[in-house]
Amino acid sequence: MDVPLFLAAMLMLGAAGCGGQALVPVAGQVVFEEDGEPVRTGRIEFRGEAPNARAVGVLDPEGRFQLRTDEGKAGCPPGEYDIVIVQLVSVEHQSLESHDHGRSLPRKYADYYTSGLRASVPEAGVEDLVLRVSSSAK
């Protein structure tokens, strides 16, 4: 094998990131379908069908998120994703008046088998993905 050709191929694979797949930006918002109120706390996780296609983000007080890979790189590979949203709210050292975490999500959204949340990430990425969840889901 030609050494320069081999080195060029290795550089291309390294530049692509995440299992040889290019990363595209993914950002959006999680809201309650009943009234459009943002889900103000939680961690959102996308798990793809492709190997190593996984990315996570943290919801801000407006329910907005930006995905990053486990290595901290912005975005995720294009493709189909199952989604979970996990809320861990620790309030044991706070008074009732200072609880400011917003409404809680039903537990179903914390499990890939029950969340029912899916998204398709196009080749160009997506900056305005809106995920709607129900506060009364069982």
N, C-alpha and C positions, 0 to 999 in steps of 0.2 A: 504494500500500500504506500502511496505517496505521502510522505510526512507532512508537507504543508497542507494537503487536502484533509488529512486526518485532524490536524490542529484546527483548521477552519471549521470542520464539522463539530468538534468538541466545543469550540467557542460558541457556535450557534445554539447548541443544546444548553449550555450554561446560561446564555442570555435569555432563553425562553422561560426559565424558571419553572417551578411547580410541576415536576414530572414531565418536562418538555413542552408544557402548554403555556402559551402566553397568558399573562394576567390582564384583565380589563377592569376598569373601575366599576364598583357597585356601591350605591348609596340609596337610601330611601327613608321611609317613615313607617312606623307601626301605629295604627289607630284602632279604637273601638268602633265597630260597625254601627252600633246603636246611635252614637252621637258625634262621632268624629274626634272625640277626645284622644289625645296621644297617650300611648302606653309609656309612662315616664321613667320606668326603671326596668332593667333586665339585660341579658346577654342574648344576642341572636346568633344562631349558628346555621350555616348552609353546608349540607353534605351532598356532594355530587355523585353521579353514577360512575364517573371516571376515577381511576385510582388516584389517591392523594388529592382529590378535589374537595377541599374543605376550607372554609373561611369563617371568621367570627367578627362580631362588632358589639359595641356597647351602646345601649339606648341612652340618649340624653333626655333632659326634661321635656323636650318637644317631640319625643318619640323617634328622633332621627338617628341614623347609624351610617357608618362607612365600614365596609368589610376589609379585613386583612387576613393574610395567610397565617399559619402557625409560626412561620419564620418572621412575621412582622411586615411583610411586603403588602402594599396597598392593592386591593382587588382580589379577583379569583378568576379561574379559567372559564371561558364560555361553556354553557351546557345547562342541563336540567338539574335542579336541586330540590331536596327535601329540606324543610326548615323547622327549627325549634326555637322557642323563646323561653329562657329560664330566668325566673325571678327568685333571688335569695335576698330577703329583706330582714335585716337584723335591727330590731328596735328595742332590745331589752334594756338599754341604758338611756332611753329617750322617754320624755313625757308624751302622753297622747296628743297634746297640742302640737308637738314638734315633728310628728310623723308626716313626712312630705314625700312619700314614695308613690302617691297616686293609687289608682285602683289596681287590685291584684288580678292577674290572669288565672283562668281555670287551669288546673294541672295538666289537662290534655295537651296544651301547647308546649310542654316541656319534654314530650316523648315523640320521637320520629314516627312511631307506629300509630299515634293517635292525633297528632297535631293537625293533619290535613292541609298544612301549608306547603306550597310548592311554588317555585319560580323558575323561569327560563331566562338565563343570562345570555344576551345576544353577543355576537362578535365585537360589536362597538361598545359593549358595557351598558350600564343603565345608571342614571343619576337620580331618578325620580320614582323608584319602585315604591308603591304603597301597598302594605299588607294590612288587611282588615281582619280583626279578631273579635269574637263575641265574648262579652263578660258573663254570659249565662251558659256557655257551652258546657256540655257534659261529656 
